[in-house]
Amino acid sequence: MRIRAAVVETAGGPFVLRDLERDGPRDDQVLVRITAAGICHTDLIMRRQWPVQRLPMVFGHEGTGVVEATGSAVSSVAVGTR
Amino acid sequence: MIAQAVSGLRRRGTLALVGIGGTAEFDIMTVMKNGLRIRGVIEGDADPATFLPQLVDMRLPIDRLVTTYPFEEIETAARDAADGEVVKPVLVFG
């Protein structure tokens, strides 16, 4: 599926908005349509320190949103769970 | 500081470490003799799904803590956070 992500492509570099292709959720994962996401200082520190060999990278861990799809082994949430 | 905290515990007491990074020295015998525990705690060991709504109900001043930005302005939000201009930047997705 197509997603839009803020990608860091260069060491310590800016967030660049990109349209990307990604897989659907695996068996134990859920796909969440993000409605809001906090920026944490950890994200900014990680961006500064992230090894250049592992770029490009999408950071962030404070997302909230609505479940769009669930993997086959997921029972704790369902499509539409906020 | 950690050594002081260890020495201030009562018998079988627990010291919870909540800060990130650094190293500490403390007297092992104090820990041994008193059966002390030293453990790490992240975000209060809370279950976010139950605790966050409770925090909101406790009149946490979210409106004063949060500044929202359109997703497209992520770089501005990051800069404002780094500069201390805002407490908690939150990106919203249209």
Backbone of each chain as nested JSON, in Angstrom:
{
  "chains": [
    {"id": "A", "residues": [
      {"number": 1, "name": "MET", "atoms": {"N": [0.843, -1.199, 0.0], "CA": [0.0, 0.0, 0.0], "C": [0.87, 1.237, 0.0]}},
      {"number": 2, "name": "ARG", "atoms": {"N": [0.266, 2.36, -0.404], "CA": [1.006, 3.626, -0.42], "C": [0.82, 4.315, 0.927]}},
      {"number": 3, "name": "ILE", "atoms": {"N": [1.924, 4.789, 1.48], "CA": [1.852, 5.584, 2.706], "C": [2.676, 6.85, 2.501]}},
      {"number": 4, "name": "ARG", "atoms": {"N": [2.447, 7.817, 3.391], "CA": [3.278, 9.017, 3.377], "C": [4.053, 9.036, 4.684]}},
      {"number": 5, "name": "ALA", "atoms": {"N": [5.331, 9.265, 4.594], "CA": [6.174, 9.211, 5.788], "C": [7.164, 10.364, 5.781]}},
      {"number": 6, "name": "ALA", "atoms": {"N": [7.566, 10.768, 6.976], "CA": [8.619, 11.771, 7.136], "C": [9.939, 11.014, 7.282]}},
      {"number": 7, "name": "VAL", "atoms": {"N": [10.737, 11.071, 6.246], "CA": [11.937, 10.241, 6.148], "C": [13.18, 11.084, 6.413]}},
      {"number": 8, "name": "VAL", "atoms": {"N": [14.073, 10.535, 7.237], "CA": [15.399, 11.144, 7.394], "C": [16.335, 10.385, 6.459]}},
      {"number": 9, "name": "GLU", "atoms": {"N": [16.93, 11.125, 5.53], "CA": [17.723, 10.48, 4.473], "C": [19.216, 10.725, 4.612]}},
      {"number": 10, "name": "THR", "atoms": {"N": [19.575, 11.764, 5.359], "CA": [20.993, 12.084, 5.543], "C": [21.272, 12.191, 7.04]}},
      {"number": 11, "name": "ALA", "atoms": {"N": [22.516, 11.943, 7.443], "CA": [22.88, 11.948, 8.861], "C": [22.487, 13.271, 9.512]}},
      {"number": 12, "name": "GLY", "atoms": {"N": [21.629, 13.193, 10.518], "CA": [21.184, 14.399, 11.219], "C": [20.322, 15.301, 10.378]}},
      {"number": 13, "name": "GLY", "atoms": {"N": [19.916, 14.812, 9.209], "CA": [19.245, 15.659, 8.223], "C": [17.783, 15.908, 8.526]}},
      {"number": 14, "name": "PRO", "atoms": {"N": [17.137, 16.698, 7.676], "CA": [15.739, 17.065, 7.914], "C": [14.782, 15.908, 7.648]}},
      {"number": 15, "name": "PHE", "atoms": {"N": [13.56, 16.055, 8.188], "CA": [12.477, 15.146, 7.827], "C": [11.966, 15.548, 6.448]}},
      {"number": 16, "name": "VAL", "atoms": {"N": [11.931, 14.595, 5.533], "CA": [11.455, 14.868, 4.183], "C": [10.222, 14.011, 3.939]}},
      {"number": 17, "name": "LEU", "atoms": {"N": [9.123, 14.635, 3.515], "CA": [7.893, 13.869, 3.27], "C": [8.016, 13.092, 1.969]}},
      {"number": 18, "name": "ARG", "atoms": {"N": [7.776, 11.794, 2.059], "CA": [7.892, 10.923, 0.885], "C": [6.674, 10.02, 0.803]}},
      {"number": 19, "name": "ASP", "atoms": {"N": [6.239, 9.717, -0.417], "CA": [5.248, 8.664, -0.645], "C": [5.996, 7.358, -0.802]}},
      {"number": 20, "name": "LEU", "atoms": {"N": [5.63, 6.365, 0.021], "CA": [6.363, 5.092, 0.045], "C": [5.401, 3.93, -0.118]}},
      {"number": 21, "name": "GLU", "atoms": {"N": [5.964, 2.803, -0.505], "CA": [5.218, 1.552, -0.592], "C": [5.587, 0.709, 0.615]}},
      {"number": 22, "name": "ARG", "atoms": {"N": [4.59, 0.106, 1.289], "CA": [4.936, -0.784, 2.383], "C": [3.985, -1.987, 2.418]}},
      {"number": 23, "name": "ASP", "atoms": {"N": [4.455, -3.042, 3.13], "CA": [3.66, -4.258, 3.256], "C": [2.457, -4.011, 4.17]}},
      {"number": 24, "name": "GLY", "atoms": {"N": [1.466, -4.886, 4.077], "CA": [0.382, -4.89, 5.047], "C": [0.875, -5.48, 6.355]}},
      {"number": 25, "name": "PRO", "atoms": {"N": [0.004, -5.537, 7.383], "CA": [0.444, -6.056, 8.684], "C": [0.758, -7.547, 8.619]}},
      {"number": 26, "name": "ARG", "atoms": {"N": [1.798, -7.956, 9.341], "CA": [2.092, -9.388, 9.5], "C": [1.117, -9.979, 10.517]}},
      {"number": 27, "name": "ASP", "atoms": {"N": [1.255, -11.302, 10.766], "CA": [0.286, -12.021, 11.605], "C": [0.053, -11.356, 12.961]}},
      {"number": 28, "name": "ASP", "atoms": {"N": [1.137, -10.857, 13.573], "CA": [1.026, -10.314, 14.936], "C": [1.061, -8.79, 14.947]}},
      {"number": 29, "name": "GLN", "atoms": {"N": [0.731, -8.179, 13.835], "CA": [0.791, -6.716, 13.756], "C": [-0.583, -6.143, 13.397]}},
      {"number": 30, "name": "VAL", "atoms": {"N": [-0.73, -4.839, 13.666], "CA": [-1.924, -4.145, 13.197], "C": [-1.493, -2.944, 12.376]}},
      {"number": 31, "name": "LEU", "atoms": {"N": [-2.339, -2.584, 11.443], "CA": [-2.112, -1.38, 10.643], "C": [-2.98, -0.265, 11.221]}},
      {"number": 32, "name": "VAL", "atoms": {"N": [-2.368, 0.84, 11.596], "CA": [-3.085, 1.946, 12.214], "C": [-2.985, 3.172, 11.311]}},
      {"number": 33, "name": "ARG", "atoms": {"N": [-4.146, 3.755, 10.999], "CA": [-4.13, 5.044, 10.294], "C": [-3.866, 6.124, 11.346]}},
      {"number": 34, "name": "ILE", "atoms": {"N": [-2.716, 6.762, 11.238], "CA": [-2.293, 7.717, 12.256], "C": [-3.091, 9.012, 12.106]}},
      {"number": 35, "name": "THR", "atoms": {"N": [-3.698, 9.446, 13.22], "CA": [-4.431, 10.704, 13.203], "C": [-3.645, 11.829, 13.877]}},
      {"number": 36, "name": "ALA", "atoms": {"N": [-2.774, 11.467, 14.819], "CA": [-1.912, 12.454, 15.478], "C": [-0.676, 11.729, 15.992]}},
      {"number": 37, "name": "ALA", "atoms": {"N": [0.437, 12.462, 16.056], "CA": [1.673, 11.847, 16.54], "C": [2.504, 12.891, 17.264]}},
      {"number": 38, "name": "GLY", "atoms": {"N": [2.87, 12.584, 18.492], "CA": [3.747, 13.483, 19.227], "C": [5.177, 13.358, 18.73]}},
      {"number": 39, "name": "ILE", "atoms": {"N": [5.912, 14.459, 18.829], "CA": [7.355, 14.403, 18.581], "C": [8.029, 14.351, 19.941]}},
      {"number": 40, "name": "CYS", "atoms": {"N": [8.888, 13.36, 20.126], "CA": [9.591, 13.163, 21.392], "C": [11.043, 13.605, 21.189]}},
      {"number": 41, "name": "HIS", "atoms": {"N": [11.65, 14.083, 22.27], "CA": [13.064, 14.446, 22.147], "C": [13.909, 13.238, 21.751]}},
      {"number": 42, "name": "THR", "atoms": {"N": [13.439, 12.04, 22.126], "CA": [14.156, 10.832, 21.701], "C": [14.249, 10.769, 20.178]}},
      {"number": 43, "name": "ASP", "atoms": {"N": [13.162, 11.147, 19.499], "CA": [13.186, 11.146, 18.034], "C": [14.29, 12.067, 17.512]}},
      {"number": 44, "name": "LEU", "atoms": {"N": [14.404, 13.221, 18.149], "CA": [15.379, 14.209, 17.671], "C": [16.803, 13.75, 17.973]}},
      {"number": 45, "name": "ILE", "atoms": {"N": [16.987, 13.108, 19.13], "CA": [18.312, 12.57, 19.476], "C": [18.671, 11.429, 18.525]}},
      {"number": 46, "name": "MET", "atoms": {"N": [17.69, 10.542, 18.274], "CA": [17.932, 9.418, 17.365], "C": [18.3, 9.918, 15.975]}},
      {"number": 47, "name": "ARG", "atoms": {"N": [17.584, 10.923, 15.523], "CA": [17.877, 11.471, 14.193], "C": [19.324, 11.949, 14.113]}},
      {"number": 48, "name": "ARG", "atoms": {"N": [19.791, 12.546, 15.213], "CA": [21.155, 13.085, 15.225], "C": [22.198, 11.968, 15.269]}},
      {"number": 49, "name": "GLN", "atoms": {"N": [21.849, 10.873, 15.974], "CA": [22.861, 9.852, 16.25], "C": [22.739, 8.613, 15.372]}},
      {"number": 50, "name": "TRP", "atoms": {"N": [21.687, 8.526, 14.571], "CA": [21.406, 7.292, 13.835], "C": [22.551, 6.959, 12.873]}},
      {"number": 51, "name": "PRO", "atoms": {"N": [23.002, 5.689, 12.862], "CA": [24.113, 5.317, 11.977], "C": [23.758, 5.555, 10.512]}},
      {"number": 52, "name": "VAL", "atoms": {"N": [24.667, 6.161, 9.806], "CA": [24.409, 6.521, 8.413], "C": [24.143, 5.276, 7.562]}},
      {"number": 53, "name": "GLN", "atoms": {"N": [24.712, 4.133, 7.979], "CA": [24.507, 2.894, 7.223], "C": [23.051, 2.451, 7.265]}},
      {"number": 54, "name": "ARG", "atoms": {"N": [22.297, 2.903, 8.277], "CA": [20.915, 2.452, 8.437], "C": [19.897, 3.489, 7.968]}},
      {"number": 55, "name": "LEU", "atoms": {"N": [20.371, 4.491, 7.255], "CA": [19.471, 5.45, 6.629], "C": [19.052, 4.924, 5.255]}},
      {"number": 56, "name": "PRO", "atoms": {"N": [17.911, 5.348, 4.709], "CA": [16.93, 6.266, 5.306], "C": [16.134, 5.586, 6.422]}},
      {"number": 57, "name": "MET", "atoms": {"N": [15.55, 6.436, 7.308], "CA": [14.826, 5.913, 8.459], "C": [13.594, 6.765, 8.738]}},
      {"number": 58, "name": "VAL", "atoms": {"N": [12.541, 6.104, 9.18], "CA": [11.343, 6.802, 9.649], "C": [11.312, 6.694, 11.168]}},
      {"number": 59, "name": "PHE", "atoms": {"N": [11.349, 7.828, 11.853], "CA": [11.334, 7.828, 13.312], "C": [9.92, 8.083, 13.843]}},
      {"number": 60, "name": "GLY", "atoms": {"N": [9.796, 7.983, 15.161], "CA": [8.518, 8.305, 15.791], "C": [7.94, 7.114, 16.524]}},
      {"number": 61, "name": "HIS", "atoms": {"N": [7.395, 7.375, 17.717], "CA": [6.833, 6.289, 18.524], "C": [5.666, 6.779, 19.37]}},
      {"number": 62, "name": "GLU", "atoms": {"N": [5.07, 7.908, 18.977], "CA": [3.963, 8.431, 19.777], "C": [2.716, 8.603, 18.928]}},
      {"number": 63, "name": "GLY", "atoms": {"N": [2.497, 7.66, 18.037], "CA": [1.348, 7.777, 17.154], "C": [0.059, 7.344, 17.829]}},
      {"number": 64, "name": "THR", "atoms": {"N": [-1.036, 7.916, 17.372], "CA": [-2.361, 7.456, 17.784], "C": [-3.253, 7.471, 16.558]}},
      {"number": 65, "name": "GLY", "atoms": {"N": [-4.265, 6.617, 16.55], "CA": [-5.094, 6.582, 15.354], "C": [-6.14, 5.493, 15.414]}},
      {"number": 66, "name": "VAL", "atoms": {"N": [-6.514, 4.996, 14.24], "CA": [-7.606, 4.04, 14.109], "C": [-7.079, 2.795, 13.4]}},
      {"number": 67, "name": "VAL", "atoms": {"N": [-7.439, 1.627, 13.944], "CA": [-6.998, 0.368, 13.339], "C": [-7.678, 0.187, 11.98]}},
      {"number": 68, "name": "GLU", "atoms": {"N": [-6.837, -0.032, 10.967], "CA": [-7.344, -0.214, 9.601], "C": [-7.368, -1.673, 9.192]}},
      {"number": 69, "name": "ALA", "atoms": {"N": [-6.434, -2.447, 9.736], "CA": [-6.339, -3.876, 9.379], "C": [-5.599, -4.592, 10.496]}},
      {"number": 70, "name": "THR", "atoms": {"N": [-5.902, -5.87, 10.67], "CA": [-5.23, -6.64, 11.71], "C": [-4.639, -7.911, 11.109]}},
      {"number": 71, "name": "GLY", "atoms": {"N": [-3.52, -8.339, 11.688], "CA": [-2.932, -9.611, 11.289], "C": [-3.768, -10.776, 11.785]}},
      {"number": 72, "name": "SER", "atoms": {"N": [-3.515, -11.963, 11.257], "CA": [-4.383, -13.118, 11.536], "C": [-4.325, -13.557, 12.999]}},
      {"number": 73, "name": "ALA", "atoms": {"N": [-3.239, -13.237, 13.72], "CA": [-3.103, -13.684, 15.113], "C": [-3.526, -12.615, 16.122]}},
      {"number": 74, "name": "VAL", "atoms": {"N": [-4.068, -11.514, 15.646], "CA": [-4.403, -10.4, 16.54], "C": [-5.843, -10.526, 17.021]}},
      {"number": 75, "name": "SER", "atoms": {"N": [-6.028, -10.483, 18.368], "CA": [-7.389, -10.54, 18.898], "C": [-7.689, -9.392, 19.853]}},
      {"number": 76, "name": "SER", "atoms": {"N": [-6.661, -8.599, 20.217], "CA": [-6.848, -7.564, 21.242], "C": [-7.547, -6.327, 20.693]}},
      {"number": 77, "name": "VAL", "atoms": {"N": [-7.446, -6.081, 19.398], "CA": [-8.119, -4.939, 18.781], "C": [-8.738, -5.4, 17.468]}},
      {"number": 78, "name": "ALA", "atoms": {"N": [-9.65, -4.595, 16.956], "CA": [-10.302, -4.94, 15.69], "C": [-10.308, -3.711, 14.797]}},
      {"number": 79, "name": "VAL", "atoms": {"N": [-10.627, -3.919, 13.545], "CA": [-10.719, -2.796, 12.62], "C": [-11.696, -1.773, 13.188]}},
      {"number": 80, "name": "GLY", "atoms": {"N": [-11.266, -0.525, 13.234], "CA": [-12.109, 0.536, 13.767], "C": [-11.778, 0.917, 15.193]}},
      {"number": 81, "name": "THR", "atoms": {"N": [-11.007, 0.06, 15.907], "CA": [-10.604, 0.415, 17.278], "C": [-9.768, 1.686, 17.241]}},
      {"number": 82, "name": "ARG", "atoms": {"N": [-10.095, 2.615, 18.156], "CA": [-9.354, 3.861, 18.203], "C": [-8.277, 3.796, 19.276]}}
    ]},
    {"id": "B", "residues": [
      {"number": 1, "name": "MET", "atoms": {"N": [24.165, 10.259, 44.501], "CA": [22.713, 10.356, 44.705], "C": [22.086, 8.974, 44.843]}},
      {"number": 2, "name": "ILE", "atoms": {"N": [22.477, 8.056, 43.956], "CA": [21.923, 6.702, 44.015], "C": [22.36, 6.028, 45.317]}},
      {"number": 3, "name": "ALA", "atoms": {"N": [23.642, 6.231, 45.69], "CA": [24.145, 5.641, 46.931], "C": [23.36, 6.167, 48.131]}},
      {"number": 4, "name": "GLN", "atoms": {"N": [23.074, 7.458, 48.13], "CA": [22.279, 8.053, 49.211], "C": [20.892, 7.44, 49.251]}},
      {"number": 5, "name": "ALA", "atoms": {"N": [20.302, 7.266, 48.075], "CA": [18.955, 6.701, 48.011], "C": [18.955, 5.268, 48.549]}},
      {"number": 6, "name": "VAL", "atoms": {"N": [19.994, 4.512, 48.168], "CA": [20.094, 3.137, 48.659], "C": [20.195, 3.124, 50.182]}},
      {"number": 7, "name": "SER", "atoms": {"N": [21.028, 4.012, 50.723], "CA": [21.238, 4.006, 52.175], "C": [20.014, 4.522, 52.919]}},
      {"number": 8, "name": "GLY", "atoms": {"N": [19.111, 5.215, 52.212], "CA": [17.918, 5.75, 52.855], "C": [16.743, 4.783, 52.874]}},
      {"number": 9, "name": "LEU", "atoms": {"N": [16.901, 3.645, 52.203], "CA": [15.788, 2.699, 52.14], "C": [15.628, 1.946, 53.453]}},
      {"number": 10, "name": "ARG", "atoms": {"N": [14.388, 1.589, 53.775], "CA": [14.181, 0.706, 54.915], "C": [14.435, -0.74, 54.479]}},
      {"number": 11, "name": "ARG", "atoms": {"N": [14.441, -1.645, 55.454], "CA": [14.714, -3.047, 55.135], "C": [13.709, -3.561, 54.104]}},
      {"number": 12, "name": "ARG", "atoms": {"N": [14.191, -4.329, 53.177], "CA": [13.385, -4.908, 52.097], "C": [12.735, -3.835, 51.206]}},
      {"number": 13, "name": "GLY", "atoms": {"N": [13.28, -2.633, 51.267], "CA": [12.734, -1.547, 50.451], "C": [13.155, -1.666, 48.993]}},
      {"number": 14, "name": "THR", "atoms": {"N": [12.507, -0.858, 48.164], "CA": [12.78, -0.854, 46.724], "C": [13.161, 0.54, 46.264]}},
      {"number": 15, "name": "LEU", "atoms": {"N": [14.25, 0.616, 45.503], "CA": [14.632, 1.864, 44.853], "C": [14.227, 1.765, 43.388]}},
      {"number": 16, "name": "ALA", "atoms": {"N": [13.402, 2.688, 42.934], "CA": [12.977, 2.702, 41.537], "C": [13.783, 3.758, 40.789]}},
      {"number": 17, "name": "LEU", "atoms": {"N": [14.476, 3.341, 39.733], "CA": [15.243, 4.264, 38.9], "C": [14.352, 4.702, 37.737]}},
      {"number": 18, "name": "VAL", "atoms": {"N": [14.191, 6.007, 37.584], "CA": [13.321, 6.502, 36.514], "C": [14.069, 7.374, 35.508]}},
      {"number": 19, "name": "GLY", "atoms": {"N": [15.287, 7.788, 35.85], "CA": [16.062, 8.608, 34.915], "C": [16.768, 7.723, 33.895]}},
      {"number": 20, "name": "ILE", "atoms": {"N": [17.224, 8.354, 32.811], "CA": [17.841, 7.599, 31.714], "C": [19.341, 7.881, 31.686]}},
      {"number": 21, "name": "GLY", "atoms": {"N": [20.119, 6.822, 31.547], "CA": [21.551, 6.966, 31.323], "C": [22.352, 7.1, 32.606]}},
      {"number": 22, "name": "GLY", "atoms": {"N": [23.679, 7.178, 32.449], "CA": [24.567, 7.362, 33.58], "C": [24.951, 6.05, 34.242]}},
      {"number": 23, "name": "THR", "atoms": {"N": [25.8, 6.139, 35.229], "CA": [26.207, 4.974, 36.011], "C": [26.141, 5.356, 37.478]}},
      {"number": 24, "name": "ALA", "atoms": {"N": [26.167, 4.337, 38.356], "CA": [26.059, 4.613, 39.787], "C": [26.936, 3.651, 40.569]}},
      {"number": 25, "name": "GLU", "atoms": {"N": [27.429, 4.118, 41.694], "CA": [28.102, 3.249, 42.658], "C": [27.28, 3.236, 43.93]}},
      {"number": 26, "name": "PHE", "atoms": {"N": [27.145, 2.058, 44.529], "CA": [26.446, 1.977, 45.809], "C": [27.041, 0.833, 46.596]}},
      {"number": 27, "name": "ASP", "atoms": {"N": [26.751, 0.817, 47.909], "CA": [27.33, -0.172, 48.802], "C": [26.567, -1.49, 48.706]}},
      {"number": 28, "name": "ILE", "atoms": {"N": [27.207, -2.489, 48.158], "CA": [26.541, -3.779, 47.939], "C": [26.084, -4.399, 49.257]}},
      {"number": 29, "name": "MET", "atoms": {"N": [26.904, -4.243, 50.302], "CA": [26.534, -4.874, 51.577], "C": [25.245, -4.29, 52.146]}},
      {"number": 30, "name": "THR", "atoms": {"N": [25.028, -2.98, 51.908], "CA": [23.763, -2.383, 52.355], "C": [22.586, -3.065, 51.668]}},
      {"number": 31, "name": "VAL", "atoms": {"N": [22.757, -3.345, 50.383], "CA": [21.7, -4.013, 49.627], "C": [21.514, -5.441, 50.133]}},
      {"number": 32, "name": "MET", "atoms": {"N": [22.653, -6.131, 50.347], "CA": [22.595, -7.53, 50.796], "C": [21.929, -7.653, 52.174]}},
      {"number": 33, "name": "LYS", "atoms": {"N": [22.422, -6.846, 53.112], "CA": [21.969, -6.993, 54.505], "C": [20.49, -6.681, 54.654]}},
      {"number": 34, "name": "ASN", "atoms": {"N": [19.993, -5.793, 53.826], "CA": [18.62, -5.322, 53.993], "C": [17.646, -5.903, 52.964]}},
      {"number": 35, "name": "GLY", "atoms": {"N": [18.151, -6.772, 52.107], "CA": [17.258, -7.38, 51.116], "C": [16.634, -6.348, 50.192]}},
      {"number": 36, "name": "LEU", "atoms": {"N": [17.429, -5.36, 49.798], "CA": [16.877, -4.264, 48.988], "C": [16.698, -4.686, 47.535]}},
      {"number": 37, "name": "ARG", "atoms": {"N": [15.814, -3.987, 46.875], "CA": [15.635, -4.172, 45.436], "C": [15.953, -2.851, 44.74]}},
      {"number": 38, "name": "ILE", "atoms": {"N": [16.621, -2.964, 43.606], "CA": [16.846, -1.798, 42.747], "C": [16.302, -2.164, 41.376]}},
      {"number": 39, "name": "ARG", "atoms": {"N": [15.361, -1.395, 40.895], "CA": [14.732, -1.762, 39.626], "C": [14.45, -0.518, 38.785]}},
      {"number": 40, "name": "GLY", "atoms": {"N": [14.334, -0.723, 37.507], "CA": [14.008, 0.371, 36.606], "C": [12.512, 0.457, 36.376]}},
      {"number": 41, "name": "VAL", "atoms": {"N": [12.022, 1.691, 36.208], "CA": [10.604, 1.916, 35.924], "C": [10.503, 2.901, 34.762]}},
      {"number": 42, "name": "ILE", "atoms": {"N": [9.794, 2.512, 33.739], "CA": [9.578, 3.403, 32.602], "C": [8.111, 3.804, 32.563]}},
      {"number": 43, "name": "GLU", "atoms": {"N": [7.905, 5.1, 32.492], "CA": [6.55, 5.667, 32.386], "C": [5.61, 5.088, 33.442]}},
      {"number": 44, "name": "GLY", "atoms": {"N": [6.15, 4.968, 34.65], "CA": [5.314, 4.603, 35.784], "C": [4.804, 3.181, 35.771]}},
      {"number": 45, "name": "ASP", "atoms": {"N": [5.35, 2.338, 34.896], "CA": [4.847, 0.967, 34.751], "C": [3.347, 0.959, 34.46]}},
      {"number": 46, "name": "ALA", "atoms": {"N": [2.852, 2.043, 33.908], "CA": [1.407, 2.148, 33.708], "C": [0.968, 1.435, 32.433]}},
      {"number": 47, "name": "ASP", "atoms": {"N": [-0.275, 1.022, 32.405], "CA": [-0.898, 0.54, 31.177], "C": [-1.506, 1.765, 30.495]}},
      {"number": 48, "name": "PRO", "atoms": {"N": [-0.92, 2.219, 29.402], "CA": [-1.359, 3.483, 28.803], "C": [-2.856, 3.524, 28.508]}},
      {"number": 49, "name": "ALA", "atoms": {"N": [-3.417, 2.384, 28.099], "CA": [-4.831, 2.377, 27.704], "C": [-5.745, 2.727, 28.873]}},
      {"number": 50, "name": "THR", "atoms": {"N": [-5.33, 2.392, 30.11], "CA": [-6.168, 2.737, 31.254], "C": [-5.678, 4.009, 31.942]}},
      {"number": 51, "name": "PHE", "atoms": {"N": [-4.337, 4.202, 31.951], "CA": [-3.815, 5.31, 32.752], "C": [-3.959, 6.667, 32.052]}},
      {"number": 52, "name": "LEU", "atoms": {"N": [-3.793, 6.696, 30.729], "CA": [-3.87, 7.985, 30.054], "C": [-5.252, 8.634, 30.197]}},
      {"number": 53, "name": "PRO", "atoms": {"N": [-6.351, 7.872, 30.016], "CA": [-7.658, 8.509, 30.267], "C": [-7.803, 9.009, 31.709]}},
      {"number": 54, "name": "GLN", "atoms": {"N": [-7.227, 8.265, 32.658], "CA": [-7.276, 8.726, 34.053], "C": [-6.533, 10.047, 34.217]}},
      {"number": 55, "name": "LEU", "atoms": {"N": [-5.361, 10.139, 33.568], "CA": [-4.585, 11.377, 33.64], "C": [-5.394, 12.549, 33.081]}},
      {"number": 56, "name": "VAL", "atoms": {"N": [-6.064, 12.304, 31.966], "CA": [-6.87, 13.367, 31.359], "C": [-7.976, 13.801, 32.319]}},
      {"number": 57, "name": "ASP", "atoms": {"N": [-8.62, 12.806, 32.965], "CA": [-9.698, 13.109, 33.91], "C": [-9.171, 13.863, 35.127]}},
      {"number": 58, "name": "MET", "atoms": {"N": [-7.881, 13.687, 35.426], "CA": [-7.289, 14.384, 36.567], "C": [-6.914, 15.833, 36.214]}},
      {"number": 59, "name": "ARG", "atoms": {"N": [-7.502, 16.319, 35.156], "CA": [-7.318, 17.704, 34.729], "C": [-5.865, 18.038, 34.405]}},
      {"number": 60, "name": "LEU", "atoms": {"N": [-5.187, 17.097, 33.772], "CA": [-3.876, 17.395, 33.211], "C": [-4.054, 18.515, 32.18]}},
      {"number": 61, "name": "PRO", "atoms": {"N": [-3.28, 19.59, 32.282], "CA": [-3.523, 20.747, 31.391], "C": [-3.005, 20.504, 29.975]}},
      {"number": 62, "name": "ILE", "atoms": {"N": [-3.649, 19.538, 29.301], "CA": [-3.165, 19.135, 27.982], "C": [-3.126, 20.309, 27.014]}},
      {"number": 63, "name": "ASP", "atoms": {"N": [-4.146, 21.172, 27.102], "CA": [-4.2, 22.29, 26.156], "C": [-2.985, 23.195, 26.283]}},
      {"number": 64, "name": "ARG", "atoms": {"N": [-2.447, 23.278, 27.508], "CA": [-1.269, 24.144, 27.693], "C": [0.029, 23.41, 27.374]}},
      {"number": 65, "name": "LEU", "atoms": {"N": [-0.024, 22.083, 27.383], "CA": [1.195, 21.304, 27.134], "C": [1.422, 21.055, 25.645]}},
      {"number": 66, "name": "VAL", "atoms": {"N": [0.319, 20.907, 24.916], "CA": [0.397, 20.454, 23.529], "C": [0.3, 21.632, 22.563]}},
      {"number": 67, "name": "THR", "atoms": {"N": [1.153, 21.61, 21.55], "CA": [1.042, 22.529, 20.417], "C": [0.925, 21.68, 19.163]}},
      {"number": 68, "name": "THR", "atoms": {"N": [-0.118, 21.91, 18.374], "CA": [-0.322, 21.064, 17.196], "C": [0.258, 21.723, 15.946]}},
      {"number": 69, "name": "TYR", "atoms": {"N": [0.696, 20.859, 15.049], "CA": [1.245, 21.286, 13.758], "C": [0.694, 20.345, 12.692]}},
      {"number": 70, "name": "PRO", "atoms": {"N": [0.427, 20.867, 11.482], "CA": [0.129, 19.952, 10.375], "C": [1.347, 19.06, 10.124]}},
      {"number": 71, "name": "PHE", "atoms": {"N": [1.101, 17.821, 9.709], "CA": [2.193, 16.874, 9.445], "C": [3.267, 17.502, 8.554]}},
      {"number": 72, "name": "GLU", "atoms": {"N": [2.823, 18.279, 7.58], "CA": [3.763, 18.874, 6.63], "C": [4.782, 19.787, 7.319]}},
      {"number": 73, "name": "GLU", "atoms": {"N": [4.447, 20.262, 8.525], "CA": [5.348, 21.207, 9.217], "C": [6.187, 20.504, 10.285]}},
      {"number": 74, "name": "ILE", "atoms": {"N": [6.469, 19.228, 10.06], "CA": [7.209, 18.426, 11.041], "C": [8.565, 19.057, 11.361]}},
      {"number": 75, "name": "GLU", "atoms": {"N": [9.2, 19.634, 10.37], "CA": [10.536, 20.203, 10.619], "C": [10.436, 21.421, 11.547]}},
      {"number": 76, "name": "THR", "atoms": {"N": [9.411, 22.232, 11.355], "CA": [9.175, 23.37, 12.261], "C": [8.888, 22.873, 13.663]}},
      {"number": 77, "name": "ALA", "atoms": {"N": [8.06, 21.832, 13.763], "CA": [7.714, 21.28, 15.072], "C": [8.961, 20.752, 15.777]}},
      {"number": 78, "name": "ALA", "atoms": {"N": [9.823, 20.066, 15.013], "CA": [11.05, 19.524, 15.591], "C": [11.956, 20.648, 16.081]}},
      {"number": 79, "name": "ARG", "atoms": {"N": [12.033, 21.703, 15.293], "CA": [12.908, 22.828, 15.674], "C": [12.36, 23.516, 16.927]}},
      {"number": 80, "name": "ASP", "atoms": {"N": [11.039, 23.712, 16.982], "CA": [10.442, 24.369, 18.146], "C": [10.647, 23.53, 19.411]}},
      {"number": 81, "name": "ALA", "atoms": {"N": [10.586, 22.186, 19.259], "CA": [10.819, 21.309, 20.412], "C": [12.267, 21.418, 20.865]}},
      {"number": 82, "name": "ALA", "atoms": {"N": [13.183, 21.388, 19.895], "CA": [14.611, 21.445, 20.233], "C": [14.958, 22.773, 20.891]}},
      {"number": 83, "name": "ASP", "atoms": {"N": [14.298, 23.857, 20.449], "CA": [14.578, 25.182, 21.002], "C": [13.862, 25.426, 22.326]}},
      {"number": 84, "name": "GLY", "atoms": {"N": [13.006, 24.498, 22.74], "CA": [12.257, 24.694, 23.974], "C": [11.098, 25.662, 23.829]}},
      {"number": 85, "name": "GLU", "atoms": {"N": [10.708, 25.95, 22.587], "CA": [9.594, 26.876, 22.331], "C": [8.255, 26.244, 22.741]}},
      {"number": 86, "name": "VAL", "atoms": {"N": [8.193, 24.926, 22.606], "CA": [6.952, 24.209, 22.933], "C": [7.288, 23.03, 23.846]}},
      {"number": 87, "name": "VAL", "atoms": {"N": [6.293, 22.602, 24.62], "CA": [6.502, 21.469, 25.517], "C": [6.333, 20.158, 24.75]}},
      {"number": 88, "name": "LYS", "atoms": {"N": [5.196, 20.009, 24.097], "CA": [4.906, 18.756, 23.39], "C": [4.307, 19.064, 22.019]}},
      {"number": 89, "name": "PRO", "atoms": {"N": [5.124, 19.043, 20.983], "CA": [4.569, 19.21, 19.65], "C": [3.843, 17.94, 19.205]}},
      {"number": 90, "name": "VAL", "atoms": {"N": [2.653, 18.12, 18.659], "CA": [1.868, 16.986, 18.152], "C": [1.506, 17.265, 16.697]}},
      {"number": 91, "name": "LEU", "atoms": {"N": [1.869, 16.341, 15.844], "CA": [1.548, 16.462, 14.418], "C": [0.146, 15.925, 14.191]}},
      {"number": 92, "name": "VAL", "atoms": {"N": [-0.644, 16.633, 13.404], "CA": [-1.979, 16.142, 13.065], "C": [-2.048, 15.909, 11.561]}},
      {"number": 93, "name": "PHE", "atoms": {"N": [-2.824, 14.887, 11.208], "CA": [-2.839, 14.403, 9.842], "C": [-4.223, 14.692, 9.242]}},
      {"number": 94, "name": "GLY", "atoms": {"N": [-4.241, 15.511, 8.211], "CA": [-5.52, 15.949, 7.65], "C": [-6.194, 14.905, 6.798]}}
    ]}
  ]
}
